[in-house]
Amino acid sequence: MFRPHPFGGPDALRAGRGGLLSRRGLLDGKRVYLETMGCQMNVLDSELVLGMLRSLGYEPVDDHAQADLVLLNTCSVRRHAEDKVYSRLGEIARDGSARPGRIIGVIGCMAERDHAGLLARAPFIDLLCGPGRLDEIPALIAEAQAARRPAVALEQGRGRRIPRARRMHEPDGIEALDMSRRPAADRPAVQAYVRVQRGCDKFCSFCVVPYTRGPERSRPPAHIVEEVRRLVDGGVREITLLGQTVNSYHFDEAGRTVRFADLLERVHAVPGLDRLRFVTSYPGDFDDDIFHAMRCLPRVCGYLHIPAQSGSDAVLRRMRRQYTAGQYLELLARARELVPGISLAGDFIVGFCGETEEDHAATLALVERAAYKSLFMFMYSPRPDTAADRRLVDDVPAEVKRRRHAELAALQRRMSLRHHRAFIGREVEILVEGYSKAARRARAGARPGARASWPRPDQLTGRTPGDEIVVFSGPASLIGRTVRIRITGATALTLHGEPVEPPVT
């Protein structure tokens, strides 16, 4: 049986993997600024870290100049993401209004991948922590305060060198961090992420994730269900299960293997849960049992994010993706056959090593055949220590990458607009998430005499089960509720509509 996590106890907490750190004096009344860069996994990690720090007496602030502790949760998937970290570190270091004794920390994937480079280029860093040791942040803070030298917790030497027998379960500390989360009564959420696995065993030639997050480890299903139950009891309506290759989930439980379709069924049974999603899936491991679960379990949303990365078999081989373009398209065809009305999203990298114009044309052709709802696309940038960086040549010129990226983006805009226009005149059910970005800006700048062309400050946003974004005007009382909307207009990014019935305020 899982024991309660020690964070937030009445007198003390366990500091990482050893020792106790007093709650009195050292940490009381402090402020923390935490900026998150990168994927949904980083968003979840930041939420857990903030929860841990709040239990220690830290209060989150929106301005790093007001903070006693500044943390950047970083991404290493692309060079641009790392350049952004150095830029932010420079801004923070130049801030002349810093509080005395302020601690600056870098956590997440970049800390794991390039800790030496970070300390060389930003010697004022006080704390470095990899994503697999975030539970040790309280101990690192204490060490940095006491010694005034960089406190470091990393997992160097993981990846392929870890024996398989040691990969199957999380270390107690990091699993306890996941299980420590409690819904915040003062910050109710409509949606929440729940991690089902950490790390990745695929070792795609372009990807740094196995080196920054380590080998694939699946969490115990009982822990996942308990975490979901706790969040739903706290008011969460929609859960998204997270994994680097979420459909590869498997856990040995009393001599039986629990696979991802089994996990979906267990989570779906949590009372009070309205919607269940999952990201991100790997094409080579997808089992039809998952499609059957999506079709038969009514609260599992008909949305599948499944990266292809390229439409060229030659490029896919160099990427070590373990499937062909034809096999990928067959998978999408099965998805549409077994889950009628499913919405699809994909990922693509343009300009990968050796990519020719013919390879690029094959990618465009696959995107057109796939008819995605939406697409995430990136220009290739070499990642140190990956197989592509060691063995292949980044030989596609930058201007060619930009052109191909623009061509792919233009094609997907047309595809997205066509997808969305098919909804005009239909009724859809959405879960209302909150005010739209435009409405939040309008509300922040609202003043007498404001231009009538400004977005309405009552514009709300929500998503369909297929992940289509819908905006409409309505009262704040609809936030967190399921509402039927008649679609009246569409752009490549969003649907516009109005409530089928006047909302009850």
Secondary structure, DSSP 4 states (H G I P E B T S, - for coil): -PPPPSTT-SSEEE-TTS-EEESSSSSTT-EEEEEE-SSHHHHHHHHHHHHHHHHTT-EE-S-GGG-SEEEEEE--SSHHHHHHHHHHHHHHHH-TTPPTT-EEEEEEHHHHH-HHHHHHH-TT--EEE-GGGGGGHHHHHHHHHHH-S-EEE--TT-GGGS-GGGSSS--HHHHHHHHT----TTS--SEEEEE-EE--S---TT--HHHHT-S-EEPPHHHHHHHHHHHHHTT--EEEEE-TTGGG-EEEETTEEEEHHHHHHHHHTSTT--EEEEE---GGG--HHHHHHHHH-TTB-SEEE---B-S-HHHHHHHT-SS-HHHHHHHHHHHHHHSTT-EEEEEEEES-TT--HHHHHHHHHHHHHHT-SEEEEEE----TTSHHHHHS---S-HHHHHHHHHHHHHHHHHHHHHHHHTTTT-EEEEEEEEE-HHHHHHHHH--TT--TTSPPTTEEEEE-TT--EEEEE--GGGTTSEEEEEEEEE-SS-EEEEESSPPP-
